[in-house]
Amino acid sequence: MNRRDFLRRSTLLATTPLIPAFIERTARAAEPEKDTVLVVIEMTGGNDGLNTVIPFRDDNYYKMRPTIGHPVNTVLKLNDSIGIHPSLNTLKQMHDQGALTVVQGVGYPNPDRSHFESMDRWHCGEIAAKVSGNGWLAKSVPDLAKSKGGGVPVVHVGTEKLPMACRGTTQGVFTLNQEQPFELKLGLPGSEEEDTRKKLLKEVAGLGVNDSQELLPFVQRRHLQTYSAFDKLQKVMKESETERLRGGMAANTLYAKADLVGRLISQGFGTRVFYLAIDGFDTHSNQSQTHAGLMQQIDQAVAVLFNRLRGNGDDKRTLVMTFSEFGRRAAENGSKGTDHGSGSSMFLVGPGARGGPVGTHPSLTDLTDGDLKYHTDFRRVYATILDQWLNVDSKTVLGEKFEHMDLLRKRA
């Protein structure tokens, strides 16, 4: 099929709905064992890092948090001085297995307590007062798209609009909404029109890079992306939906998202980055119960993801990274909650993580306007993951070179 043939036959597709952004490489056999995968979990609202990574040996912690501080006997201890939230049982188990890295004292210069301004900086990997609007993952797409496994480089799972971290590229990113599963509508089911259109899409999808140096870029520019993996995706989503309903779990919970991501990774779709988010961390009042529930959801999501991946060894190539736009004030407020602050923590979870705490816990006696002081620029974490895990040039993404951190195990 040459360009002229395609143009002549493309009228068959003229009335079809916009095709989701599956790139033609999905049609080729994936090599899942070759490519690493990053699963990003955004904790929206400003997670309380001090009640996530807890300095249980420090009396100042309990003086500053007389009602919301976690008693020593409930903290899941990582060493002689710090532990994690009592709801993070799976993460504690992974820590004991050497598969949890806790990055302490993370932030950026001149922190902003605005949800929007601070989140924009994390999403773009920039700290300027006015960020570019191009996300750090979107800027990674050109390198991610070179993966041998093919597939769509970045997938956002959720009902929210595409996060800024994934915006700024014209291809290679799409959203999966579990409440609106894909349906292939190319005509009336079983009709000759539908069969003809499906055949055309498969023919276009089957073109290799060397089959037509003229046609392939033309098709890509028009965002005519192959449906060759549609049946596979539809099957995975139906399986996930069936299990979700059987367990009485609502759609688009973090657990349901993580379960779907685990299935997609196991099926070898070739996607390199999955982006998930969980809201509710703006805990200005009655924090204890709310925060415990949120921590439990994250713990359960990590559990379902890695339990599914361990069966075929895909856990070894999967890394989970958690982040939030800022931390909370060191002292609790009068409403048994915490207000916007800075200086927090990040988790890296998976067999590829180095394991153990990295950096020191911020001091509770040396504060800035009641906030924990950061000592690790979050862009160093990004740079390490980009260069050492995703094989993406971090300088191209972040605009400058940042010193790597000892966060990951060396891959064979």
N, C-alpha and C positions, 0 to 999 in steps of 0.2 A: 504494500500500500504506500503510494507516494502522496505528496501534499495535495496534488490535484484530485486524486481519488478520495482523499479524506474530505476535502472541501465539498466535493460533489455528494458524498454520502452523509455528511454531517447534518443535513437537513432533518435526518431522522431524530436528531437530538435537540432540535430547535425548541421544542415545547417542554422539554424535561425540566424539573426543578434544579436549582443549583446543586451540583454534586459536591459532597463534603471533600475536604482537602486530603485525600489519599494520593500520594505521589506514585508515579509509575514503578518506582523501585520496589514497592510492596509486592509486586507480582513475582519478583525473583525470590529464590529460596533464601530465607534468612539464615544467618549463622549465629544463633544466640550465644554460643559459647565464646564468641570472639569479642563481643561488645559489652562494656559495663553500662549499668543503668543507674540513674539518680532519681530518687523519689523525694520531691520537696514537699514538706508540710508547713504551710503558713498558719501561724497561730494569731489570728486577727484580733486586734484590740489592745495589745500590749500585755504579754504574759508576765506574770510575777515571777521573775527569775529567782528571787530570794526564797520563795516557797517552792521552787522547783528543784534547785540545787541548794541544799540547806546546810549552813555552817553550825551544826548542832553542838559543837564544843564551845562556841562563842556565847558568853552570857549576854552580850549586847543584843544578840538576836532576840532573845526572850524579853529583854527590857524594852525593846522597840516594838515588839509584837506580842503584847501580853495576852491577847485573845485569839489571834490567828496563827501564832507560832506553833509549829508541830512539835509535840513532846518528843524527847530523845528516844523513848522506847518505841515510837511509831515510825521514825525515820528509817528508810532503807539505806543502810550505811555502805558507802563505797570505800572509805578508808577511815582513819582515826579522827578525821576532822569534818568531813562533808558527807552528805547522803542525798538521796533524792526523795521526791514526794511519795508518801505511803501508797498512792494508787498506782505507781509505776512498777508493778511486780515483774512484768515481762522484761522491761528495760533493765531491772536489777539482775534478772537471770542472764540476760545477754551480756551485761557487764561482767558477771562472774565467768562467762565463757570467753571474755576478751573481745566482745563484739559491740561495745558501747564506748564511744569517745565523748567526753563532756568538756566542751570548750567554755572556759570561764571568763568573766570580765569582758564580754564582747560589746562593742558599740562603735561609735565613730566620732571624730572631732566636732566640737560645738553642737551637741545633740539637740534635737528639736522635739518638744513634747506634743506636737500636733500629730494626730494619727496619720493624716494625709501626707504632710510634708515628710515625716520620718519614713513612712512606708514607701513613698516614691524613691527615697534614697536607696533603700534596700532593694527595691525592684529594679532600679536602673544600675546599681553598682556605682553610684556617683554620690558625692557629698556636697555638691554645689547648691547654693540657695535655690537655683532654678535648674532642675534636671532636664535632660534631653527628651525624655519621654520614650526612649528606646530601651526596652528591657534587657537585662543581662543575659537571659536565656535566649531571647530573640536574636541578640547579637552573636550568640553561639551557633545558630542554625547552620551557617555555611560550613563550619567545620564538622558539626554533628551529622550533616547530610552526607558526608564522605564515608560514613560507616559501611562496613561490608554487609551488614545485615539488612540494609535497605529500610523501608518503612518510613513513617512520619517521625521526624526528629523529636518534636515536643508535643505532648498531649496534656491538655488541661481537663480535669474531670470535675464537673460540678454544674450548678445552675447559675452561678455568678457570671458576669461578663468576663471576658478574657482578661486576666490580670496583667498589669503593666509589665511585669517581668517577662511576659510572653509576647508583648506587642512591639512592633517595629520591624517586622519582616513580612514579606508578601507571600511566603510559602513555607510549608514545613511545620505549621502549628494549627491544631484544631481543638475544639471542645467536645467532650463526650458528656451528655446530660442523660443520666439514667432514667429520668422521667419522660424523655423523648427519644426513644431508641430509633436508630436508623431504619428506614424502610426503602427498599429499592423500587421506585415507582417509575417504570419506563413504558407504561401503557397498561391496558386492562390485563389482570392476571391471566396467563395462559393464552393471550392473544398473539397473533403473528407479529404484530407491531412490537410487543414486548420482547419476543424471541429475537427479532432482528436487531433491536437496539442492544440487547445484552451481548449478542454476537459481535457487534461492532466494537463495543467497549472492550471485550476480551481481546479482539484483534489489535486494538490500539495498545492495550496493556501489555500484550505479548511482544511488542517491539523492543528489541534490545538497544543499547546505546549505539551500537555500530550498524543497526539496521537502516537508520536514516538520520544523518546528521542534520537534515533540514526539518524533518517532520517533528521529531521529538521536542526540540525547543519551542516549536510553534504550538504544540499541544500543551506544554507546560505553561506557556505564557497565557493561554486561554483558560487556565485552571481546569482543563478537562482531565480529571484525575481518575485513575482506574478504579473499578469496582471489583477487581479480581480477588481482593481479600474481603469482600463484603460478606459473603456467606460465613466465612470464618469468624468475623467480628460479630455478626448477628448471633451465631451459635454461642459464642462466649458470653455475650450480654444476656441471652436468654437463660443460660445456665446460672449466671450470677443472679439474675432476677428470680429464678425459681428457688434457689437456695435462700435468697433474702426473704422472700415471702414465707417460705417454710419456717424460717427462724423468727418471723414477725418483726423484721428490721425495716425501718423506713428507708426509702430511696434517698440517695445522696447524703446519707450519714457518712462520717469519716470511715467507719467500719465497712460500709457497702462500697465506698470508693476504693479503699485499699484492697478489698476482695477482688474487685474488677481489675485493678492494676496487676495484682498477682496472677490472675488468669491470663491477661494479655502478655505479660512477661514470659510466662510459662509456654505460651503458644508461639513465641518467637516472632512477634510482630516487628521487632527491630526498632521500636521507639526507644530513644536514649534517655529522655527526661519526662517524667510524669509530675504534674503540678496539682496538689490538693490543698484545700484550705478548710479551717475550722474556726468559726467565729465565737465570740462570747467572752473574750479575755479582758474586757474593760471593767474590771471588778472593783468599782468604787465603794460598794457596800455589800455586807454579808458575803464576803468573799469565800469563806472556807468551803461551804457546800458546793457552790458553783465551780470553784477551781478544782475541787476533787473530782467532780463529774467530767470536767474537760480533760484532766490528766488521765482519767480512766479511759476515755474515748481514744486518746492518743495511744495508750498502752494496748488497748484491744486492736486498734488498727495495725500497729506494728506486729502484734501476735498473728493476726490472720494473714498478713502479707508474707511473713517469713515462714509460717507453718506451711503455706501453699508452695513456697519456692524451694524449700529444703528437699522435697521429694525427688527433684531432678537436678539438684545442684545449682539452680539459678540464684539461690541466696548468696552464693559466693561472688556473684557479679552485680549485686544490687546493694546500693547504699541509700539510706534514708537520712535526710537532713532536715532538722526543724529550725524555725526562726520566728521571731516576732519583731514588730517595728520598734519597740522599746521595752524596758523593764518598768518596775513600779518603784515608788518611794521606799526607802529603807524602813521607815516607821509607818505603822498602820494609822489610819485616820479615825475620826470619831464615829464612823459608821461601820466599824469592823470590816473595813476594806482598805484598799491602797490606791493612791493617786498616781498619775503619770510620772514616770521617772526615766532612768537610763541605766546603762551598765547591766547586762543580762547574761544569758548563757545560750548555747546551742548544743544540740545533740547530733552526733553522727552515729548511725546504727547499721550494723551488718558485719559479716565476717571480714569485710575489707577495711573496717575501721581499726585503728591502731589499738584502741582499748584504753580505758582509764581516764582520769582527769588530765586536762591540759591547761597550764597556767594556774595562777593562784586565785583563790576566791577574793573578790574585792573587799577591802577593809570596811568595817562598820563604824570605825572611829575617825576615818579620814574620808569625809563625804564632801560633795559639792552641792550646796543648796538642798541638802537632804537626800541627794541621789548617790548611788554607788558610782564610783569612778571606773570607767572602762580602761583596759590596758591592751586590748587586742582589737584592731580594726577589722570589722567583718569582711572587708575586701581581701584580707589575707586568707580567710577561710575560703572565700570564693575562688581566689587565685589557685590555691592548693587543689581544690576539687576540679577546677577547669583543666589545669595542666596535668595533674597526676591521675585523675580518675576518668575524666571525659575526653582527654587528649585534645583539648581545645586551647588555642593560644590565648592565655589570659590577658596579655597586654593588648591584644586587639579588642577584647571585650571590655576591659576595665580602663583602657586608655593609658595605663602605666603599669610597670612591673612591681609586684608586691612580693615580699619575702614569704616563702612557703613555710608552713607549719608542720610539725610532726604529728599528723592526724591519721594517716592511712598506712596500711601494710603494703609492702612492696609486692606487686603482682608478679607471678611467675611468667 
